[in-house]
């Protein structure tokens, strides 16, 4: 695993840690139907924290583990800023981690 992949993995761990600290991490698995969404960020079947937990993080961990090519463009932070703007959640650290993953993936090409 190269240094970029290590940095991405560390940032994914930071995202998971922050989701847990904000109490946005779910212990229950989502129903299969929720995971079948074809909408961006699965906005029709889950919240952004659920999407991060059940789709984004597992997919990137898998890609890193299998040494698959990573996405060349990522823009999750703006979606997170919009999602959390109306909520009373201290999301600035989570958004900072998402900005970092956006930059790492977008500029890794």
N, C-alpha and C positions, 0 to 999 in steps of 0.2 A: 504494500500500500504506500503510495507516494505522500508527500507532505500535504498536498492539497486535500487528498482524501481524508487524511488524519484530521486536518482542520475542519473539514465539513462534518466528520463524525463527531468531533468535540462540540461543534455548534449545535448539532442535532440533539446531543445530550443536554446542552444548556436549554434548548427549547423545551424539551420534555420536563426538565427540572423546574423551569419557570411555570409551565402549565400546572404541575403538581402543587407548587407553592401558592399559586393563585386559586387553587381548588377547582380548576377547570378540567382536571383529569378524571375520567370516568372509570369505575371498576366494572361496570356492566358492558358487555359486548353489544354493539348495535345489531338490529335485525338485518338479515341479508338484503332486504329490499332497500335499506338506507345506503348500502354499499354499492348498489347498482345504478346510482344516479349518473346521468350523462352530462349534467350541468357543470359549469366551472365551479370549483370548490364545493361541489355537491350542495349548493345553496338551497335546493328544493327538499333535501332530506336530512340535513344535519347542520349544526352550528359550525362556525369556523374552528373553535377549539376541538370539536369532534373530528372535523376533517383533518386537522393537523395530527391528531392522535391515531386515527384509524386508517388514514390513507397516506398522507404526506410522509410522516416519519417512517412507517413500515416500508413504504416503497423506496425511499432513499437509503435506508439501512440495507435493504435487499440489494439494491443496485451497487452499493459500496462493497457488500460482502461478495457478490458475484463478479465484481470488477467490470460491471457493465458501463457503457457510456452514460454519463450523467446529463440531465437536461442542460441545454446551452442558454436558456433564458428563464429567469425566475423573477416573479414580481408579486410575492406574497405580502410584503410589508405594507403596501398601500391598501390592500384589502383588509389587513388587520387594523390599520389606523382607522379606516372607515367603520369596521365592525365594532371596535371598542370605544369609538368617539362618544356614543350615547350611553355607555355603561359606566357605572361607578366601580371600575376595576383599575388598579395600578398596573397598567399594561406596558409602561415605557420600556422596561427591561426586556420583556417578551418581544416587543416590536423591534428593539435594537438587535436582538438575536436573529429575528426574521430578516432585517435589513442586511445583516452580515451574510446570511445564507443566500439571499438574493444576489449580493455582490460576488460571492465566491462562485456561484454557479454561472452567473451571467458573464463574468470576466475570466472564466477558466478556459475559454475557447481560444 
